[in-house]
Amino acid sequence: MADQKLENYVRAALALQGYDFNPARTADIVTQFERIEALAQVLLDVEPPLEAEPAPVFRP
């Protein structure tokens, strides 16, 4: 079962936006948020070096 805090967050966010999905659809959305959280955690686990600075101009 999904993390209860995350599920509560998703349900509250959907309600605030005016969405009223069936329970199966809401469960799918919670699953997607779990995946997003897992991807974000990978980035948050990396500690940048203290001397790292943002690029002044981004040019692809």
TIZAVEX-865574 format. One record per residue (C-alpha): residue number from 1; residue in one letter; z, x, y. Coordinates in Angstrom, 3 decimals. Example, Ala and Ser with C-alpha at 12.3 -4.5 7.8 and 13.67 -1.06 7.14 Angstrom:
<pts>
PT     i   aa          w          u          v
PT     1    a      7.800     12.300     -4.500
PT     2    s      7.140     13.670     -1.060
</pts>
This chain:
<pts>
PT     i   aa          w          u          v
PT     1    m      0.000      0.000      0.000
PT     2    a     -0.720      1.111      3.539
PT     3    d      1.894      2.673      5.753
PT     4    q      3.748     -0.299      7.259
PT     5    k      3.823      1.159     10.790
PT     6    l      0.069      1.728     10.747
PT     7    e     -0.581     -1.743      9.372
PT     8    n      1.631     -3.286     12.057
PT     9    y     -0.222     -1.286     14.704
PT    10    v     -3.637     -2.414     13.468
PT    11    r     -2.560     -6.058     13.293
PT    12    a     -1.104     -5.907     16.811
PT    13    a     -4.188     -4.157     18.210
PT    14    l     -6.499     -6.729     16.617
PT    15    a     -4.395     -9.577     17.993
PT    16    l     -4.390     -8.050     21.489
PT    17    q     -8.185     -7.822     21.369
PT    18    g     -8.460    -11.438     20.230
PT    19    y     -9.678    -10.784     16.685
PT    20    d     -8.613    -13.037     13.836
PT    21    f     -9.908    -11.530     10.599
PT    22    n     -9.070    -12.657      7.087
PT    23    p     -6.491    -10.533      5.186
PT    24    a     -9.159     -8.667      3.175
PT    25    r    -11.030     -7.614      6.307
PT    26    t     -7.776     -6.559      7.994
PT    27    a     -6.905     -4.450      4.941
PT    28    d    -10.309     -2.731      5.211
PT    29    i     -9.624     -1.943      8.860
PT    30    v     -6.198     -0.515      7.977
PT    31    t     -7.891      1.679      5.339
PT    32    q    -10.321      2.987      7.957
PT    33    f     -7.436      3.800     10.308
PT    34    e     -5.728      5.697      7.465
PT    35    r     -8.886      7.777      7.056
PT    36    i     -9.112      8.414     10.796
PT    37    e     -5.470      9.475     10.821
PT    38    a     -6.073     11.902      7.936
PT    39    l     -9.033     13.492      9.753
PT    40    a     -7.077     13.801     12.982
PT    41    q     -4.147     15.397     11.156
PT    42    v     -6.414     18.225     10.000
PT    43    l     -7.153     19.057     13.644
PT    44    l     -3.544     18.676     14.728
PT    45    d     -2.386     21.081     12.014
PT    46    v     -4.353     23.954     13.576
PT    47    e     -2.407     25.787     16.254
PT    48    p     -4.759     27.340     18.829
PT    49    p     -3.900     30.845     19.984
PT    50    l     -1.994     31.100     23.270
PT    51    e     -4.832     33.011     24.915
PT    52    a     -7.391     30.281     24.151
PT    53    e     -8.748     28.627     27.275
PT    54    p    -11.121     25.711     27.693
PT    55    a    -14.718     26.557     28.519
PT    56    p    -15.392     26.106     32.245
PT    57    v    -18.841     24.556     31.580
PT    58    f    -20.171     23.008     28.403
PT    59    r    -23.887     23.486     27.824
PT    60    p    -25.171     22.522     24.392
</pts>
